[in-house]
Amino acid sequence: MTALARWCLRHRIVVIVLWLAAFAGVATAAGSMGSAYSTDYEVPGTESGQAAALMTKAFPGQSGDSDTIVWHTDNGSVRAKAVKKRMTHALRQVAELPGVSEVHGPYGRTGDAAHRERQISADGHTAYASLVFDRPTDALRAGQVKKVVETAQAAARDGLHVELGGAGIALTEAPRAQLPEVIGLGVAAVVLFLAFGSFAATLLPIVTALVAVGTASAGITLLGHVMTVADFAPMLGMLIGLGVGIDYALFIVTRHRRGLRAGLSVQEAAERAVSVSGRAVVFAGATVCIALLGMLVLRLGFLNGVALAASLTVVLTVAASVTLLPALLGLIGMRALGRRERRRLAEEGPRPEEPAGLAVRWSSFVERHPKLLGLTAAAVMAVLALPTLGLHLGTSDQGNNPATSTTRKAYDLLARGGPGDGHRGGFGPGFNGPLTLVGSLDGPRDRLAFEQLPHRLRETPGVAQAGGPEFDGSRGTGVITVVPDGSPQSRQTSDLVQRLRGEVLPRAEAGTTMRVHVGGITASYDDFASVIVGKLPLFVGTVVALGSLLLLLAFRSIGIPLKAALMNVAAVASSFGIVVAVFQWGWGSELLGLGSAGPIEPFLPVIMVSVLFGLSMDYQVFLVSRMYEEWQLTGDNRRAVRVGLAETSRVINSAAIIMIAVFAAFILSGDRIIAMFGIGLASAVALDAFVLRTLLVPALMHMLGGANWWLPSWLERRLPRISIEPPAAEHPPVTLPGPRDGESPLVRT
């Protein structure tokens, strides 16, 4: 590490140019190739996946995505002459726009009259038209879709409301890409300036993170051309990269500034900073990557892309921290210190730094009351984790969008009019997410049984409508559309899926060779959630085991990895409790502009567990590595815990505030999934830094005493050694006050 830092310092201009060239080259390549992200989260082999495959094979012409134009009258009927004339003209205009394949409304004179009649609600206040684009959503241009929305909504007037919904229309409500980054970086800059008092030092972590994350973001775009990468992967990578990138640079710059104040030259201070803190950064980055790559054990295509994309971002942030950052440190020289610090150093010379203030008083306070404080911290974490017990994985659809969005308004207009609904108009909540029953048929007997199936379905509890059947050209595949009584995200609809698969369809298939598969939004998400839940124990076990093994090798202790695993689980459970309260229970979700309450995305637990386990390990490494060093020097556990907490709590808290600001800023992205990540990660970091690492962990370590560092001698001899900090790590002599009156102060040399 020292040799790498020395080379980067001596060739700092070369290093800076190489990083900028890499960034420009990858960005240019990504810009020329464009993005190829996937919105297909289906799991091959599930029943809903088989239904989708049969549909694609039997009806290949239905490649475009179907969206919806909805209009509603406050007074009168949508059949009124004025409304009919106005909307017919608007639909004709939309149909002539570029990118639109066809528009099917209720006012035409051709086609199925019964179907047209079903496009008007029973009370005549609401109607809809099917809007089909000429290409899948992934290939649509937001500008074309925006023109469709503007043209359709131009028909609205007093008493006539026009809204649009569907996956294509949602492109006009895409996440606000720059706003979260700007806000997060602004808060980070303020915290860094308050911590450093130097404008040049403040810029270094931000510049380092931006170069690394920018290169990674372009690299993720290229990665999408060679494997399946989910559409939210770039923003997730940016969220993680900005947080850890600024924090990693903060740790190194803090160590560098300490060396300058101790009288070291710029070259020596930078080399020492990278040699000492750089090792911890590499180790922490490795734990984050291991946690992220744990998603590979699930063998789910789009999660593999997410894991590699996020890991690529972390790898580049670590690389920039130990190469680009020392080059920049050499470039700014003594300006890493503020003017007042430079003046004091010139006038008074170097002097030893003594931890003082709140950090020292807090570490002594924790030592005096470990049981009380530990119990309080554990109670806080347990209370926050309680909502996790009610976690419901399911469909998050446009009914969860912000109330002001056109997709949400269209969803609500269509959903009205269900059983017991006091609102006028609409087609019932299940209309927004119908189930698709796809039958594989062989012979007349199967087709007859399939034709009789809608009658059986209409008598099934939970079914509002059953339409069809429709057959492909060979009549070997049939489709029945079932509209549930409940919304796509409700447990009622999930129960209906299970009832159809477990009771209704097996009875209908009896005595025939036909096989009917249940597909649709709710069925696909339920299948996905089932696969995730089934593999979650293996995934969590793998991540915990690998992370614990790294800590075992680094700290030569059984207790440290066990406590780390326990703390990580606590951080994950408590942060998930907050996510459930905000998004599933709806506590403040509308106020924050995150839409209405709804279930949690099935893939969210996997990704958040990966990220949170990795980030939790970061603070564990930075805190315990200092304690471990003091333990090796003195063999005094109380002193090791007190010194480690006093000397690292300030930088850990500063790093946590920065990461919280970056993560929380993504709540403003306008994307529900990214907002879930933002709230979950910000909550986890806050709890980890301010409750676990500065309270519960030191309290437990005080109570366990020397047992913290116990390792069987036979295991000690067989384990390879990993050193996070070199033995010659720079620590100037400091004096720490004793924890109780009457004790002599402890001096470390």
N, C-alpha and C positions, 0 to 999 in steps of 0.2 A: 504494500500500500504506500509506503514511504517513497519507494522508487517511482511509482506511478505519479505521485504528487510532485516529486522533484522534476520529472520529465515534463509534466503539464505546465509547471511554473516556468521552466526554462524555455519552453516552446509555446508560450501562451497565445501568441498571435496565430500560430498554426492551428492550435486546438480550437480557438474561437472560429476561425475561418472554416475548419472542417465541419464543425457543428452547424454553422449557418449554411454551408453547401449541402450538407445532408438534409437539412430542413427544406431548403429550396428545391432540391432534386426530388425528394419524395412528394412534396406538395404539388410540384408541377406534374409529376406522373399521375397522382391521384386526380388532379383537375382535368387532365386530358382523358382519363378513362371513365370518370364519373363514378357514382356510387352504385352498389348492387346489393343493398341490404334486403333482408327477408322479413316479412311480417307473418310468415307461416310457422306457427308454434305447435302444429299437430305432431303427435307421436306416431310413427309408422307401426302398424301391427295392432293398434287398438281398434275397437269396434267402430268408433267414429272415423278413424283413419281409413278403415276398409270401406265405409260408406262413401267417403269422399273420393276414394280411388275408383269405385264403381261408377259414381256420378261423372267423373272426368272421362272415363272410358266410354260410357254410354252416350253422354251428351257433350262431345268435344267442342261444339260450337258455342257453348256458354262460357267463353274464356273471359269476357269482360265482366267487370263488377257492376252490380245493380244497386243504385242508390234510389232515394225517394224524394219527391217534391210533395209537400203536404200543405194544404190550405184549409183554413177554418173561418167560418163566419160567426160573428157574435150574435147577429140577428138574421132571421131568414134562413134560406136553404142554399147549399152549394149548387142546387139545380136551378136556382133563379136565373133568369135570362141574362141579367147584367153580369153576374158572377161567371156564368158559363162562357159568355163571350170574352170576358177579360182573361180568364184562365186558358181558354182555347188558344187565344192569340199568344199568350206568354209561353205555353208549351210548344207551340209551333216555332217560336223564336229560339227556344232552347234547343230544339231538335236540329236546327240549322247551324248551330255553333260547331266550330272545329273540336274534334275529340268526342263528340256525342254520337253514338251509334243509333239509338232509337229512344223514343219516349212513348210510353203506353199510358194514356189517361182514361178517365171514365166517360168522356164526351164523344168519342168516335162512333162511327156507324159500321165499322168493319170489325171482324174478329168475334170473339166469344162475348155475347151480350150479357150472359150471366156473370162472367168474370168482371166486366165493366161495372156492373151493378154492385159487385162486392167491393169495389174501390170507393164506394160512398158509405159512410157510417149509417147505422140504422135510423138515427134521428135527422140525418141530412145536413148536419152542421160541419162535417169534416170529410175531406176527400183526399186521395193521393194519386200520384202518377209514378210509374216505375221509370227510372232514368238509367239507361245502360250506356256506359262509356265504351269506346272502341278498343280499349286495352285494359289490362289489369291495373289495380291501384298503384303497384310499384312503378309502373311505367308512365303514369299520368304526370302532367306538369301542373304545378300549383296555379300558375297564371290562367291556364285554360279552365280549371275548376272554379276559380274565383269569378271568371266571366259568366259561368253558368249560374252561380249563386246570385250575382248582381242582376242578371237578366230575369231570373225567376222572381226575385224579391221586388223588382220594379213594378210588379203587378199589384203589390199590396196597397191598401188604402184604408181609410177609417172603417173599421168593422170587418175587414178582410185581412187575415194574417197569412203570410206565406213563409214557410221554413223548409230547410232541406236537411236530410240526414243520410248517413251511409259512410262507408270507408273512404270513398273518393272525396266526398264533401269535407271530410275531416282534414284533408290536406290543407285547407284554408285556415285551419286552426292549429297549425304545426307549432311545436314548442318554440319559444322565443330564445333563439340560440345564443345571442350575445349578452342579454341582460343578466343572467345569473353569474356569468364569468366576471363581468365588469363589477358587479356589486361585491362578489366574494373577494376579488383582487383588491378592491378599494378598502374593504375592512382589513384584509391582511396587511396592506401597506400601512395603515394607521397603527396596527398592533406592532408591526416590525419597527416603525419609526419610534414609537414609545419605548420599545425595548432597547433599541440600539442608539438612538439619538444621532444617527448619521444617515443622510439621504443616500449616499453611495452604498452603504451596507444594507439599507432597506431595499434597494433595487435588486441586489444580487439574488436572493431567493426567488423573487418574482420572475426575473429574467430567466434564471435557470429552469424554473418550472414551466414557463411559457414555451421555451425552445423545445424542451423534452416532450411536453404534452402536444404541441403543434406537430412535431415530427411523428409522434405516435398516432395522432388523429388521422393524418394523411396515410400512415401505414395501415391503419384499420380499414380505411377506404379501399386500399389495394387488396387487403386480406379478404374482403367481401367478394372479390372476383375468383378466388380459388377455393373458398369454402363457405358454408352457410353462416352468416353473421346477422344476428337480430338487429332490427332497426334502432333499438335503443342502446346498442353497444357503444357507439361513438360518444354519446353524451355521458354514459356511465363511466367510460374510460376517462373522459375529461374530468368528471367529478372526482374520481379517485386520484387521478394524476395530479391535479392542482392541489388537492389536500396533502397528499404524501410528499409531493415534490417540494412544496414550500417548507413543509416541516423538516424534511431531510436536510435541505439547505440551511435551515435555521440552526439545527444542531451543530453543523460544521462551522458556520459563521460565528456562532457563540463561542465555540472552542478557540477559533482563530483570534477573536478579539481578546479573549482571556490571555492568550500567549503574547499578544502585543502589549497588553498592560503589564505583563510580567517582565518585559524588557527584551523579548525575543525579536529578532528581525522579521520582516515580512515573510521572507523565504522560510525561516525556521518555524514561525508560527503557523503558516499554511501547511507545511509538511506535517507538523505535529497534529494539527486539527484533522487532516485527512487520515493520518495513521491511526489516530485514536477514535474520533467520532465517525470517521469514514468506515471503519470496520463495523461499528454498530449499525450504521446506515445500510451497509451491504447485508448484514445478518437480518435486520428488520425487513428489508426488501425481499430477501429470500423467503422469509416466513409468510409474507403477503402473497407471493407468487405460489408457494406451495398450497396455501389455503385456496387460492383461486383455481389452480390446476386440479384441485380435488374434485371439481365439477366434471372432470373427464371420466370419473368412475361411473357416472350416471349413464353414459353412452347415449346422450340426447344431442342430436345434430346441432341445433341452434345454440345450445348451452356450451358446446365445445367452442364455437366461435366466440361467444361472450368471454369464456375463460381465457382463451388465447389473446383476445383483443385487450382485455384488462391487464393481463400479465405483461404484454408487450409495453403497455404504458408504464407500468411499475418498473420494468427493467430499464427503460430509457430514462426515467427520472433518477434512478439510482446511478446509472452511468453518467448522467449529466452532473450529478452531485459530486462525484469523485474525479471528474475530468474537467468539465467546463467550469465548475465553480472555483477550483483552485487557480485556474488560468485567470478568471476574473478577479480573484483576490490579489493575485500578483499585479494585475493591471491597475487597480485602484490604490494599491500600496497602503499607506498609513491612514488614508481616508476611510478605512473600515471603522476607525474610531471617530467620534464626534470632535468638533473643534475644542470643546472644553476638556475632553479627555486627552487630546493631543497636547494641549497647553499644560495640563497638570503633569503629564508624563515628562514633558521637557523640563519643567521647573523642579519637580520633586523626585523624578526618577521612578523606577518600578518599585512597587511595594506589594506585599502579599495580600491576597484577597481573602477576606473573612466572611463567610456566610452570616448574614445578620437579618434582622427584621422579622417579618411575619413567618418566613420559611423556617427559621430556626425555632421560633417560639411554637409554631405548629408541630414540628417534629418532636419537640420535648413534650408538648401537650398530649400527643398521641401515645408517647411512651408511658406517660403517667396514667392514662385511662384507656388501655387497649381493649378491655372487655366491654366497657360501656359504649365506646365509639364503634367497635366492631359490630356489636349487636344492633346499634342504630343504623349503621350502613347496610347490614344484611336485611333489616326490616324494610328500609326504603326500597331496596332492589326487589324484595319479594312482593311488596304492594304494587310496584309498577309492572311486575311480570304477570299479575293476576289476569288481566285481559287476554293474555296469550292463550289461556285455557279455552277461550271461546273462539279461537281462530277459525274462520270459515274461508276456505279456498274456493274460488269460483270465478264466474264471468264478471269482468268489469267492462261495461259497455257504455254507449253514449248517453244512457240515462244517468251516468255518474259524472258527466261533463259539467262545467260551470253553468249555472242557470241562465247566464246571458248568451251562451253560444247557440247558434242556429241548429246545430245537431241535437243539443239537449231539448230545445223547444219543439223540434220535429218529433223527437222521441216521445215527449210528454203528450203532444197532440194525438199521436197514434195510440198511445197507451190508455187514454181515457175511454170510458164506455164499457169497462169490464164489469163482471158481476159485483154488485154492491157499490159501484163507483157513482158518486153523486154528480160528477162533472158531465157537461153535455159534450157530445161528439166522441170520436175515437173508436177504436176497434178492440180494445182490451189490452192488458199489459203483455200478454204472450205474443202479440202480433210482431213485436220488435225482435223476437228470437224464436221463430218456429223451428220445430224439430223436423228432420228429414228422414223418412223411413225408406231405405233403398233395398229392394228385393232382388235377389238373384233367382231367376225363374227358369225352369226346365220342363216345358210341355204344357198342354192345356189345363191339366189339373192344378198345377202351380199357379197359372194365371187366374183361374177361377177363384182359388183361395185368396189370392192377392186382391182381386176385385171386391171380394166380400169383406176384406179387412177394414175399410173405412167405417162400415156399419158397426163393427165390434169396437172400434176405437172411440166412436162418438158416445158409446155407453160407458167408457172408462172414466173413473173419477180423475179430475185434473185436466181433462181435454175439453177445450172450448170449441174447436172446429177441427175437422179432418177433411181435407180436400184431395181429389184425385180418384183413382190413380192415373198416372201418365206413364207411357211406355216408350222405349226407344224404338228404332226402326225394326229391329229383329224381334221385338217383344220379349227379349230375354232379360231385360232389366226394367223394373217398375219403380216409380217414385210416388210416395204419399206425403203430403205436407200436413203436419199436425201443429195446430196453434194451442199452446197450453193456457190454462187459466191464469198462471202466474207469470211474472217477468222472467227474463232469461237468467237473472242472477239470484232468483229466490230459491230457497230450499225446497219449496213446493214443486218447482219445475225439475230440480234434481231428483226428487222422490218419484216424479212421473217417469223420468228416464229409467230409473231402476225398476219401476212397476212394469213398464213396457218390456224391458229386457228379461225380467225374471218371471213374469206371469202371463201377460197378454200375448206376446209374440210366440213363446213356446207352444201355447195352446193352438194358436192359428197355424203353426207349422206342422203340427202333429198330423201324420198320415200323408205328408207331402215331402217333396225334396227341396222346396224353396227355403231360402235362408234370408231373413230380413235383418238388416243392420240399422241401428238408430244413430243418426248423425245430427249435425246442427251445432250452434254455438254452445249451448249448455252441455250437450253430450261430449263435445270435444274437450271442453275445459274440465269436466268431471273426470274424463279418462286421463287427461294430463295430470290432474291433481292426484288421482289414484296411483299413477306410475311414480310421481314424485314422492308421495308419502311412503310407498313401498320401498323405495331406494334410499330414503333419508337416513335411516340408521347406519347403513354402510357408508354413506357419504360423510356424515358427521364423525363417525368412528375413524375414518381414514384421515380426515383433516386434524382431528384432535391428536391422533397417534403420531402423525408426522411432526406436528408442531411441538408436542411434548418431547419427542426424540431429539429435536434440535436443541431445546432448552436443557435436556439432560446432558447432552454432549458439551454444551457451553458452560453450564454452571455446576457440573459434577454433583448433582443433588437429586434426590427423589422427590423431596417436598416442593421445590420450586416449580417443576413441570406440573405437578398435581394441582397446586394452587392456581397456576396460570390457566389450566384447563377449566377449573371451577369458576374462575373469574370471567373467562371468556363466555362460558355458558350463561352466567348471570347477566353479562352485558347484552348478549343476544336476546335472552328471554325478556329482559326489561325494555329494551328498545322495541321489540316486537309488540309488547304490551301497549306502548305509546302509539305505534302504527295502527294497531287494532282499534284503539280508542278514537283516533282521528279519522281513519278512513272507513272502518267497518261500522263503528258506532256513530260516526258523524260528528264527533265533538270538535266543532270549529272548522270543519272542512269547507262549508259554504263560505264562512267568514274569510278564510284564507284563499278563496277562489279556486278550491280543489274539487268542487262539485259535491254531489250528495253522497250519503253513506252507501257503501256497497262492499262486496267481498274482496278479499285480498288475492292478487294474482297468484296462480299456482306456482310459477317459477320464482316468485319473490323470495320465499324462504331459502332456497338453495343459494341464490346469488348473494343475499344479505349475510347468510351464515359464512360464506366464503370470505366476503370483504371484511366483515366484523371480526372474524377470528384473526385475520391477518393484521388489521389495524390494532386490535387489542394486544397482540404480541409485540407491536412496536413499543408501546409505553412500558410493557413488562420488561423488555430488553433494556431500554434506556434507564429505567429505575433500578432494576436488580443488578445490572452490570456494575453500577457504582457501589452498591451494597456488597457485592461479591468481592470487588477489589479491596474494600476496606476490611472485609472478613479475612481475606488472605493476609493482609498486613498485620492485623491486630488479634484475630481470633475471638473478638468480642462481638457477639451478635447484637446486643443493645446498641453499641456504638455504630456498628455497621449499618443498622437500619436507620438510626438517627442521622448519621452523616449522609447516607444515600438519599434520604428523603429531603434533607435540608438543601443539599447541593443540586438536586435535579428537579425539585418541585416547581421552581420558577420557570425554567425552560420548558418543562412538560406542560405547565398551565398555559404558557404563551403559545406553544404549538397547538394545544387543544383549542384555544380560542380561535386561532387561524383556521383550523380544520372545521370547526363548528360553523364559522362564518361562511366558508366555501360551500360546505354541504347544505346549510340552511338556505343559501341564496338560490339553490336549484329548486326550491319550492315555487319560485316565481317563473319556472320554465314554461308553465302552461300545459305540461304533460303529466298526467296522473301517475304513471309508473315512475318517472324520474322524481316526482315530488315524494312518492313513497320512499324511494332510496334516500332522498335528501333528508327527510324527517327521521327516518330510521337510523341513518349513519350519524347525523348530527346529535341525536339523542344518545346513541351508543358511545360516541366520543366524549360527550359531556359527562355521562355517568362513569365511564371508564377513568377519565382523568381526575374528576373532582370527588368521586365517591369511592371507586375501587382502588386506584393506584395511590391516592394521597390519604386514604382513610382505612379501608378494609384490609388491603394487602399489608401495610406496615403494622396494623393492629394484630393481624394473625401472625406475622413474623415475630413480633414481640412475645406473643403468647407461646409460640412454639420454641423459641430460644434456639439453642444449638442444633435442634432437630431439623431446622430449615436446611442445613448444609450436609445432612447425613447421606452417605452413599456406602453400600457394602464394599469392603476391601476387594473382594473377588471381582466385582463389577468395575471398580475403579481401575484395576489392572488391565481389563479387557477393552475398555472404551477408548476409542481414538480421541484426541484432544482437539478442540476448536477454541481458539482464543478470540474473544470479541474485542478486548482491549489489550495492547501489548504490555508486558510487565513494566516497561520504562515509561508508562504513560505519565504525562506531565500533570502534577497536582502540587501547586505551591503550598507551603506549610500554612495551616489555618488553625485557629483555636475555636473550639465549639464549647459553649457553656454546658455544664452538666445538667441532667434532667431534674435533679432535686437539690434543694438547699443542703448545704453541707458537703456536697460532692466536689471534688477538685475538677477543674476544667481539663478536657482532653485535648492534647495537641497532636496533630498528625504531621509527620515530617516526611 
